[in-house]
Amino acid sequence: MFLRVINPNTTASMTRLIGEAARAVAAPGTVVEAVNPETGPVSIESHYDEALAVPGLLAEIAKGEREGASAYVVACFGDPGLDAARELATGPVIGIAEAGMHAAAFLGRGFSVVTTLARTTGRAWDLARTYGFGERCLGVHSCEIPVLHLESDPGARSVVTEQCRRALELDGSDAVVLGCAGMADLCAGISKAIGAPVVDGVAAATVFAESLVRLGLSTGKQGEFAGPPAKPFTGVLQPWSRLQ
């Protein structure tokens, strides 16, 4: 099985971290390729960033199709471009917010999300409702740590850990979902520190994508998620007309 894990931002160090998290849970025989686009934002922390990350993400999906990828993981908690990626891909495409929330829903009556910046909490709430977890998601909390500072700030681990502990207490939740792919390497340590399940969406999405492939399942192509109709694009988007 060939699993292509796509970090939609362009920061290679984060892509390496994401790849390590995916490989740690992948089954024997699964080849995990972690990649990021050549073009786009260095981190995704706004609706603007998400919108401008999508063309690069779709280019990586198209490349995966040419190279025979079995499935894909979109490794950004906003799940940017997920629907468009499902139109392009033959195999299943899993977003890490979607996967993380599904996994957490198996672990108790309710879960909390701990993410990076307060400005992204609305997006997390929107996704919880979209995925059917509006009642199961009991709170969304920010650490006020920019995405790229998760690697460079020596105090980031303790701040995220304490916010996870606080979320459990405030929300009365049974589990915590980490709201950023850049937090993937913190998962096990935080879970041990707070004594509760902590879900990393990268790991969850990897295992779910593998499971769908083994079950012989993928996105339905009879309606909305059929391949996009071929048409020319103009200007700077002209190359994307060739992705279809």
Residue, then its C-alpha position, 0 to 999 in steps of 0.5 A: m500500500f502506498l499512502r501519500v501524506i500531504n502537509p498543505n503548507t511548505t515547511a519541510s521540517m513540519t513535513r518530516l515530523i508529520g511523516e514520522a508520526a504517520r510511519a509510527v502507526a502505519a502497518p508493515g508493508t505500507v509505504v508512507e510518503a510525506v510531501n508538501p507543495e512547492t507553492g503556498p503559505v509556510s503555515i496555515e492560520s487563517h481562511y486566507d492561508e487555507a485558500l492559497a494552500v489548496p492549489g498546491l495540495l491539489a497538485e500533490i494529489a494529482k502527482g500521487e495519482r500519476e504515481g499510483a498512490s493508494a490513499y491520501v491524508v491531508a495533514c492540516f487541521g482545517d482540512p483545506g481542500l478536502d472535497a476537491a481532493r476527493e474529486l481528484a483522487t481515485g483512492p480515499v482521502i482523509g482529513i486529520a480533523e475529520a479523523g481525529m474527531h471520529a477517533a475521539a468519539f469512540l473514546g467517551r461521551g465528549f471530547s475537547v479540541v486544543t489548537t494553536l491560535a484563537r482565530t482558528t477556533g471557529r473553523a474547528w467548531d465549523l468542522a465539528r458540526t459539519y462532521g456530525f460532532g456538534e454535540r460531542c465536541l464540548g470545547v475548542h481551546s487555543c494555546e496562542i502558539p503560532v504553528l511554526h513556534l511549536e518547533s522552535d519554542p522550548g516552552a510549547r510542549s508544557v503550554v499545550t500540555e497544560q491547555c489540554r489538562r485545562a480543557l478536560e477540567l473545563d469541558g468535562s470531556d473524556a478525550v482531547v484532539l490535538g488541533c494541529a499537525g505540528m503537534a503530532d509528536l506531542c501526543a503520547g507525552i501529553s496523554k501520559a501527563i494528563g492521564a487521558p486519551v489524546v488523539d493526533g489526527v495524523a496518526a488517526a487519519t493514517v490508520f483510517a486511510e489504510s483501513l479503507v484501502r484494505l476494505g476496498l472502499s473509496t469515495g463514491k464517484q457517481g455524483e458530487f465527488a465525480g472527477p471535476p469537469a474538464k475546462p480551461f483555467t486562465g492566468v496563474l491558475q492555467p496549470w491547474s487545468r491539466l490536473q483534471 
